[in-house]
Amino acid sequence: MLRPAADENFTKRLIGAVGAANVLTGGAVAGFATDVYRSRELPLAVVRPASVEALQAAVRTATSAGIAVYTRGGGASYTDGYLPARPDSILIDMGGLDRIVEINETDAYVTVEAGVTWAALKAALDPRGWRTPFFGPFSGIAATVGGSVSQHSISHGSGAYGISAQSVISLEVVAADGGLLRTGAAARGAAPYSRWYGPDLAGLFTGDCGVFGVKARITLALRRRLPAFACASFAFQDLESLARGLRAAAIEGIDDEHFAMDAALAKGQITRAARISKFLTAKDLAVSAGTPFAALKQLISTALAGSRRLGAAPYSAHFILEGFAPRGARIKCRRLNELLRAAGGAPIANTVPAIVRSKPFAPLFNTLGPDGERWVPLHGYIPHSRVAEFHRAVDELLLSRRAEMQALGVWCGGMFMTMGTTAFLYELAFYWPGAQSAYHRHALPAGYLASLPQRAHDAAAAACVDALKRDLVALYSRHQAVHFQLGKVYPYGSVLAPEALALVRSVKRALDPHDLMNPGALELGLCPHVETPA
């Protein structure tokens, strides 16, 4: 760790490089250096560059002094993705790089700075009748394009178009020496209109969690928004039939997006919706739903009707289907109904996907439980052929911990999706009694936090969740799962074949020879791994 005098001298150089207004130190640092789950080391400073040139200067200033660089997007990570693993570091917050550089309607691409949120991008594209194929995670009101591309985000548009990386055409990346690297057609000095130009350099930087460099600008494909849509929801009695239904829909490529929940998660969402409806104003609810009255009516309908139908189903699946005309969307809906009924599904009210369609980016209230509990999810992406076996293993693990969880007030719910035709996403979200953290105070409205039950830190409950996380990550690994949002939690370097690991490390050495770009991530560094909630 740097001596105090060295800290001061480095901070002066950093301020000289990017300006005093763009460097935060002291008490302002903690809110940025805490993710949804916890904090680790506090960095020397948080840097908020206002231009790509300032970003380059910040990286160059840090690495030339042997200071590590960690990069934060919207902050809604829960896998230590941007958390400093060493104190001699800076944390770059990308919120100041929030400009939409170009919307090229002729060549059908959009270039944005990495700090642009998905909500801001959608607001700019909607009036023009355009969209990106993948258009953001559920947290897109805060999640940035750069963060999502670094972490392999999923959600809106994933049913038809996959993860965030699959919509990327070109990247501009600041390497450890401060240089700017471009990919695709842009690598030869052309406009960023094509990803494919020899080896796929863009692919190296998607899902890398910033270990190869800091994304400065991202170019995404555009497509026309389809004018019509339909929503559908189905109840299932067990996970096996739900998995069959989702697989059948994925193979036929029917939906634009979908998600599924078990009863525990659904009931939690209903409780949260009722609480949020009391906190938010009618204006908040009406952003996309037409009128304040209509928006409020929709949310109350979910809380009331949903508690009778949605919460009663062991599992439920929700779909948004698009078409060139209402008739086309209805035809897709009829075919979906046939497939899911054959798998054991029963149609239920489609209020949930209708609300998601009208308001895709909700405030980050889900970073706490419906009654103010702490929250953290974890997931794995597994082959369809292993879903039933994996589900039985999860049930056995949770059953073995049931008494402890009940005694400590720990509970969990499940969320499920498919991405493409080959595999199934199995996500578990854990809730436990605990105090609101620096992240929540930084990211959520003070009035909403005050409306929740106030809880003290519960060391035993936190330790229970920590142990469950470790055991479930190991369980995913035994069932050959892969993960998105790897950060510093999920295995990567330790499970790669030697040939693949050697290649990844050679790329790391070429771009970051001193291991200063997010050291500790992807298991490519030597930073110790500690799992203790905030």
ZARODREN-557357 format. One line per field, with one value per residue (C-alpha): residue number from 1; residue in one letter; y, z, x. Coordinates in steps of 0.2 Angstrom, whole numbers, plus 5000, padded with zeros to 4 digits. Each point is the difference from the previous one (the first is absolute). Layout:
<nodes>
pos: NUM|...
code: A|...
Y: Y|...
Z: Z|...
X: X|...
</nodes>
This chain:
<nodes>
pos: 1|2|3|4|5|6|7|8|9|10|11|12|13|14|15|16|17|18|19|20|21|22|23|24|25|26|27|28|29|30|31|32|33|34|35|36|37|38|39|40|41|42|43|44|45|46|47|48|49|50|51|52|53|54|55|56|57|58|59|60|61|62|63|64|65|66|67|68|69|70|71|72|73|74|75|76|77|78|79|80|81|82|83|84|85|86|87|88|89|90|91|92|93|94|95|96|97|98|99|100|101|102|103|104|105|106|107|108|109|110|111|112|113|114|115|116|117|118|119|120|121|122|123|124|125|126|127|128|129|130|131|132|133|134|135|136|137|138|139|140|141|142|143|144|145|146|147|148|149|150|151|152|153|154|155|156|157|158|159|160|161|162|163|164|165|166|167|168|169|170|171|172|173|174|175|176|177|178|179|180|181|182|183|184|185|186|187|188|189|190|191|192|193|194|195|196|197|198|199|200|201|202|203|204|205|206|207|208|209|210|211|212|213|214|215|216|217|218|219|220|221|222|223|224|225|226|227|228|229|230|231|232|233|234|235|236|237|238|239|240|241|242|243|244|245|246|247|248|249|250|251|252|253|254|255|256|257|258|259|260|261|262|263|264|265|266|267|268|269|270|271|272|273|274|275|276|277|278|279|280|281|282|283|284|285|286|287|288|289|290|291|292|293|294|295|296|297|298|299|300|301|302|303|304|305|306|307|308|309|310|311|312|313|314|315|316|317|318|319|320|321|322|323|324|325|326|327|328|329|330|331|332|333|334|335|336|337|338|339|340|341|342|343|344|345|346|347|348|349|350|351|352|353|354|355|356|357|358|359|360|361|362|363|364|365|366|367|368|369|370|371|372|373|374|375|376|377|378|379|380|381|382|383|384|385|386|387|388|389|390|391|392|393|394|395|396|397|398|399|400|401|402|403|404|405|406|407|408|409|410|411|412|413|414|415|416|417|418|419|420|421|422|423|424|425|426|427|428|429|430|431|432|433|434|435|436|437|438|439|440|441|442|443|444|445|446|447|448|449|450|451|452|453|454|455|456|457|458|459|460|461|462|463|464|465|466|467|468|469|470|471|472|473|474|475|476|477|478|479|480|481|482|483|484|485|486|487|488|489|490|491|492|493|494|495|496|497|498|499|500|501|502|503|504|505|506|507|508|509|510|511|512|513|514|515|516|517|518|519|520|521|522|523|524|525|526|527|528|529|530|531|532|533|534
code: M|L|R|P|A|A|D|E|N|F|T|K|R|L|I|G|A|V|G|A|A|N|V|L|T|G|G|A|V|A|G|F|A|T|D|V|Y|R|S|R|E|L|P|L|A|V|V|R|P|A|S|V|E|A|L|Q|A|A|V|R|T|A|T|S|A|G|I|A|V|Y|T|R|G|G|G|A|S|Y|T|D|G|Y|L|P|A|R|P|D|S|I|L|I|D|M|G|G|L|D|R|I|V|E|I|N|E|T|D|A|Y|V|T|V|E|A|G|V|T|W|A|A|L|K|A|A|L|D|P|R|G|W|R|T|P|F|F|G|P|F|S|G|I|A|A|T|V|G|G|S|V|S|Q|H|S|I|S|H|G|S|G|A|Y|G|I|S|A|Q|S|V|I|S|L|E|V|V|A|A|D|G|G|L|L|R|T|G|A|A|A|R|G|A|A|P|Y|S|R|W|Y|G|P|D|L|A|G|L|F|T|G|D|C|G|V|F|G|V|K|A|R|I|T|L|A|L|R|R|R|L|P|A|F|A|C|A|S|F|A|F|Q|D|L|E|S|L|A|R|G|L|R|A|A|A|I|E|G|I|D|D|E|H|F|A|M|D|A|A|L|A|K|G|Q|I|T|R|A|A|R|I|S|K|F|L|T|A|K|D|L|A|V|S|A|G|T|P|F|A|A|L|K|Q|L|I|S|T|A|L|A|G|S|R|R|L|G|A|A|P|Y|S|A|H|F|I|L|E|G|F|A|P|R|G|A|R|I|K|C|R|R|L|N|E|L|L|R|A|A|G|G|A|P|I|A|N|T|V|P|A|I|V|R|S|K|P|F|A|P|L|F|N|T|L|G|P|D|G|E|R|W|V|P|L|H|G|Y|I|P|H|S|R|V|A|E|F|H|R|A|V|D|E|L|L|L|S|R|R|A|E|M|Q|A|L|G|V|W|C|G|G|M|F|M|T|M|G|T|T|A|F|L|Y|E|L|A|F|Y|W|P|G|A|Q|S|A|Y|H|R|H|A|L|P|A|G|Y|L|A|S|L|P|Q|R|A|H|D|A|A|A|A|A|C|V|D|A|L|K|R|D|L|V|A|L|Y|S|R|H|Q|A|V|H|F|Q|L|G|K|V|Y|P|Y|G|S|V|L|A|P|E|A|L|A|L|V|R|S|V|K|R|A|L|D|P|H|D|L|M|N|P|G|A|L|E|L|G|L|C|P|H|V|E|T|P|A
Y: 5000|5018|5010|5016|5012|4989|5000|5019|5001|4988|5008|5017|4992|4993|5016|5008|4987|5001|5015|5002|4999|4983|4992|4995|4995|4997|4996|5002|4984|4987|5001|4997|4986|4989|4989|4992|4987|5007|5011|4995|5012|5019|5007|5016|5010|4998|5008|5006|5005|5011|4995|4985|5010|5003|4981|4997|5012|4993|4982|5005|5010|4986|4986|5010|5001|4981|5004|4988|5005|4994|5006|5003|5001|5002|4992|4986|4986|4986|4990|5012|5005|5018|4998|5004|4985|5010|5018|5007|5003|5012|4997|5007|5004|5002|5011|5015|4991|5001|5007|4991|5003|4995|4993|4994|4996|4996|4987|4995|5002|5011|5005|5005|5004|4986|5009|5002|4991|4988|5011|5015|4991|4993|5018|5006|4986|4998|5016|4995|4983|4990|4988|4990|4982|4997|5016|4998|4991|5003|5012|5010|5016|5000|4986|5007|4994|4998|4990|4989|4996|4997|4988|4991|5007|4991|5005|5011|4993|4985|4987|5005|5008|4993|5008|5018|4995|4993|5018|5007|5006|5009|5006|5013|4994|5009|4989|5000|5012|5012|4996|4998|4984|4998|4984|4994|5012|5014|4992|5004|5018|4998|5004|4987|4992|4982|4988|4987|5004|4986|4993|5006|5013|5006|4983|5002|5015|4994|4991|5004|5010|5013|4989|5004|5019|5013|5001|5019|4999|4986|4998|4989|4994|5008|4993|5007|4998|4989|5009|4986|4989|4987|4994|4983|4992|4981|4991|4983|4988|4995|5006|4985|5005|5018|4996|4990|5014|5013|4988|4998|5018|5004|4986|5009|5017|5007|5014|5016|4998|4989|4996|4987|5000|4988|5004|5007|5013|5004|5003|5011|5010|5003|5006|5012|5006|5005|5009|5009|5006|5009|5008|5005|5014|4998|5010|4987|4986|5008|5001|4987|4995|5014|5009|5001|4991|4986|4997|5000|4988|4988|4999|4998|4987|4990|5001|4995|4988|4993|4995|4989|4992|5003|4997|4984|4992|4990|5007|5013|5006|5016|5005|5015|4996|5013|5001|5011|5001|4995|4985|4994|5002|4990|4986|4999|5000|4986|4989|5004|4995|4983|4997|5004|4991|4985|5002|5001|5019|5008|5018|5013|5019|5009|5015|4997|5001|5014|5011|4994|5005|5017|5004|4989|5010|5001|5008|4990|4995|4982|5002|4998|4987|5003|5004|5008|4984|5000|4992|4991|4988|4987|4990|4987|4997|4981|4988|4995|4982|5004|5011|4986|4993|5017|5005|4984|5004|5018|4993|4988|5014|5012|4987|4996|5018|5003|5000|5012|5012|5000|5004|5014|5008|4995|4996|4998|5001|4994|5009|4990|5004|4993|5008|4994|4981|4991|5004|5005|5014|4995|5015|5000|5016|5000|5011|5002|5013|5013|5018|5012|5002|5015|4993|5002|5017|5005|4993|5001|5014|5005|5000|4982|4994|5008|4992|4982|4991|5005|4985|4998|4990|4982|4991|4982|5003|5008|4985|4988|5009|5001|4981|4997|5010|4990|4984|5004|5007|4983|4991|5010|4995|4982|5001|5009|5016|5016|5017|5018|5015|4990|5013|4993|4987|4987|4989|5003|4999|4985|4990|5003|4987|5004|5005|5012|5008|5002|5009|5012|5003|5004|5013|5007|5002|5009|5012|5002|4993|5006|4994|5017|4999|4993|4988|4986|4998|4984|4991|5007|5009|4996|5010|4990|4996|5004|4998|5011|5010|5019
Z: 5000|4996|5014|5005|4991|4985|5000|5000|4986|4989|5003|4995|4984|4997|5002|4989|4986|5001|5011|5018|4997|4993|5014|5016|5016|5019|5005|4982|4995|5010|4990|4984|5007|5006|4989|5004|5010|5009|5000|5000|5000|4999|4985|5001|4990|4989|4983|4989|4983|4989|4983|4993|5000|5019|5002|4991|5010|5016|4995|4995|5016|5011|4991|4998|5019|5002|5006|4995|4990|5004|4990|5005|4988|5008|5016|5001|5000|5014|4995|5005|4982|5003|5018|5004|5006|5005|5009|4988|4987|4992|4995|4984|5000|4982|5004|4992|4983|4996|4982|4985|4987|4984|4995|4982|4992|4983|5006|5014|5015|5016|5009|5018|5013|5013|5014|4990|5009|4991|5005|4992|4984|4998|5003|4986|4988|5003|4992|4984|4999|5004|5013|5004|4999|5018|5009|5018|5016|5012|5009|4984|5009|5008|4991|4986|4983|5005|5016|4991|4986|5013|5010|4987|5005|4996|5000|4988|4982|5006|4994|4982|5000|5014|5012|5000|4990|4986|4995|5000|4984|5005|5016|5005|5015|5010|5004|5015|4992|4996|4982|4990|4991|4987|4994|4984|4985|5011|5003|4982|5002|4993|5008|5013|4989|5000|5014|4988|4993|5003|5018|5011|5011|5007|5008|5010|5010|5002|5017|5005|5016|4995|5002|4982|5000|5003|4987|4995|4985|4994|4983|5000|4986|4997|4993|4998|5014|4996|5002|5008|5015|5011|5017|5008|5017|5005|5016|5003|5014|5000|4993|4988|4990|5001|4992|4987|4995|5000|4989|4988|4998|4998|4986|4990|5003|5005|5013|5001|5018|5015|5018|5012|5019|5014|5013|5013|4988|4993|5017|5005|4984|5004|5017|4993|4987|5013|5011|4985|4994|5017|4998|4982|4993|4986|4989|5004|4994|4984|4991|4987|5004|4993|5014|5019|5003|4988|5007|5018|4995|4992|5015|5013|4988|5001|5019|5002|4986|5000|5018|4996|4984|4998|5018|5000|4985|5005|4985|4987|4983|4991|4982|4989|4982|4985|4983|4985|5003|5014|4991|4998|5019|5003|4989|5010|5016|4994|4995|5017|5009|4991|5004|5019|5002|4993|5013|5014|5001|5003|4994|5014|5000|4990|5011|5005|4982|4995|5014|4996|4982|5005|5012|4997|5011|5018|5014|5009|5014|4998|5007|5017|5004|5001|5019|4999|5001|4992|4983|4989|4985|4992|4984|4988|4981|4998|4986|4998|5003|5017|5007|5009|5008|5005|5007|5011|5007|5004|5009|5010|5005|5005|5010|5010|5005|5002|5019|5001|4987|5008|5017|4993|4989|4984|4985|4981|4984|4982|4983|4984|4981|4984|4990|4982|4997|5010|5018|5015|5013|5018|5012|5019|5010|5018|5013|5018|5015|4999|5001|4984|4993|4993|4983|5004|5007|4985|4987|5007|5006|5018|5002|4993|5012|5014|4996|5002|5016|5007|5004|5009|4994|5003|5000|5001|4985|4990|5003|4995|4984|4997|5002|4989|4986|5001|5000|4986|4989|5003|4995|4984|4996|5003|4987|4987|5001|4993|5007|4994|5011|5006|5010|5014|5006|4987|4994|4984|4999|5012|4989|4983|4990|5001|4982|5001|5016|4992|4986|5011|5011|4985|4994|5018|5000|4983|5005|5019|5004|5018|5004|5005|4990|5013|5008|5009|4987|4990|5011|4989|5014|5017|5011|5015|4999|5015|5001|5014|4997|5003
X: 5000|5006|5007|4989|5012|5000|4981|5000|5012|4991|4983|5008|5006|4983|4992|5012|4996|4980|4996|4995|4981|5002|5010|4991|5009|4996|4982|4993|5009|4991|4983|5009|5011|4985|4990|4983|5008|5015|5016|5018|5014|4998|5009|5011|4988|4985|5002|4986|5008|4989|5008|5009|5016|4998|4997|5016|5009|4993|5005|5018|5003|4995|5009|5016|5000|4996|4982|4987|4984|4983|4985|4982|4985|4983|5005|4986|5013|5000|5015|5014|5002|5006|5005|5018|5010|5015|5001|5013|4987|4988|4982|4994|4982|4994|4984|5008|5003|4981|4999|4992|5013|4991|4983|5004|4983|5007|5013|4989|5011|5002|5016|4999|5013|5001|4991|4983|4986|4989|4985|5008|5004|4983|4992|5011|4996|4981|4995|5009|4992|5017|5006|5016|4997|5004|4994|5005|4998|4986|5011|5003|4994|5018|5009|5012|5004|5018|4997|4987|5012|5014|4989|4989|4983|4984|4981|4991|5002|5009|4987|5003|5017|5010|5012|5007|5016|4989|4995|5017|5008|5015|5010|5012|5010|5013|5014|5012|5012|4986|5000|4983|4997|4986|4992|4992|4999|5005|5017|5005|4994|4983|4983|4995|4987|5006|5006|5006|5018|5012|5001|4986|5009|4984|4997|5015|4993|4982|4998|5018|4995|5012|5016|5006|4995|4987|4986|4999|4987|4989|4991|4984|4990|4983|4984|4982|4988|4986|4984|4989|5002|4991|5003|4996|5003|4998|5000|5010|4999|5019|5016|5002|4985|5005|5017|4991|4989|5014|5011|4985|4998|5018|5002|4987|5007|4983|5002|5010|5003|4993|5004|4993|4999|4996|4986|5012|5007|4983|4992|5015|4998|4981|5004|5013|4988|4987|5014|5007|4982|4999|5017|5000|4989|4988|5012|5014|4989|4994|5017|4995|4982|4990|4991|5003|4984|5003|5017|4995|4985|5013|5011|4986|4992|5016|5001|4982|4996|5018|4999|4985|5007|5018|5005|4990|5010|5015|5008|4995|5007|4998|5002|5001|4997|5002|4993|4999|4981|4989|4994|5018|5003|4984|5005|5016|4990|4989|5015|5008|4984|5000|5018|4999|4983|5009|5014|4987|4997|4984|4996|4998|4998|5014|5001|5018|5008|4988|5007|5018|4996|4993|5014|5015|5012|4994|5009|5012|4989|5003|5017|4991|4987|4981|5002|5017|5010|5017|5001|5013|4997|5011|4998|5006|4997|4998|4996|4982|5005|5006|4986|4990|5015|5007|4983|4999|5018|4994|4985|5011|5012|4986|4991|5016|5000|4982|5000|5014|4993|4983|5008|5010|4986|5010|4989|5002|4991|5004|5000|5002|5003|5007|5013|5000|4996|5013|4999|4990|5003|4997|5001|4998|4997|5004|4992|5005|4998|5014|5004|4999|5017|5010|4994|4981|5003|5009|4988|4982|4990|5001|4981|4998|5014|4991|4984|5007|5002|5017|5011|5017|5014|4997|5017|4993|4988|5013|5012|4986|4997|5019|5001|4985|5008|5017|4991|4989|5014|5009|4984|4998|5018|4997|4986|5010|4992|5007|4996|4997|5006|5015|5009|5010|4987|4997|5014|5009|5019|5000|4988|5007|5009|5019|5001|4986|5007|5017|4992|4990|5015|5010|4987|5000|5019|5000|4987|5004|5017|5000|4982|4993|4984|4987|5012|4991|4986|4998|5013|5014|5008|5007|4988|4993|4981|4990|4981|4993|4984|5000
</nodes>
